[in-house]
Amino acid sequence: MNYKSTPSSAFFFYKNVLRKVSFDTKLFGKELKKGISVLSKQEGIRLYNWAMTFSKSKPELYISLNLID
């Protein structure tokens, strides 16, 4: 997979949304699912990988990622 392409503005929008809702695990999971469904497959994968990295310092969020299909 080629990760060198420039991310869309929607990708940055969902990253920003996820940062803002990171206080609530359910909301974080809901917004991540929404972002993955809206973005292209490549950007959805990129967003999920970003969320994995972002949530490593927040165990409650990291656990919620395991619930995402």
Solvent accessible surface area in square Angstrom, and as a share of the most:
residue,aa,sasa,rsa
1,M,152,0.68
2,N,95,0.49
3,Y,93,0.35
4,K,184,0.78
5,S,58,0.37
6,T,120,0.70
7,P,32,0.20
8,S,47,0.30
9,S,96,0.62
10,A,37,0.29
11,F,8,0.03
12,F,103,0.43
13,F,115,0.48
14,Y,19,0.07
15,K,31,0.13
16,N,66,0.34
17,V,27,0.16
18,L,0,0.00
19,R,113,0.41
20,K,138,0.59
21,V,20,0.12
22,S,16,0.10
23,F,163,0.68
24,D,52,0.27
25,T,45,0.26
26,K,172,0.73
27,L,59,0.29
28,F,0,0.00
29,G,10,0.10
30,K,124,0.52
31,E,23,0.10
32,L,0,0.00
33,K,107,0.45
34,K,89,0.38
35,G,0,0.00
36,I,54,0.27
37,S,90,0.58
38,V,91,0.52
39,L,16,0.08
40,S,66,0.43
41,K,159,0.67
42,Q,53,0.23
43,E,22,0.10
44,G,3,0.03
45,I,52,0.27
46,R,33,0.12
47,L,0,0.00
48,Y,60,0.23
49,N,70,0.36
50,W,44,0.15
51,A,0,0.00
52,M,48,0.21
53,T,98,0.57
54,F,49,0.20
55,S,0,0.00
56,K,134,0.57
57,S,93,0.60
58,K,65,0.28
59,P,88,0.55
60,E,93,0.42
61,L,0,0.00
62,Y,78,0.30
63,I,114,0.58
64,S,11,0.07
65,L,0,0.00
66,N,107,0.55
67,L,133,0.66
68,I,24,0.12
69,D,179,0.93
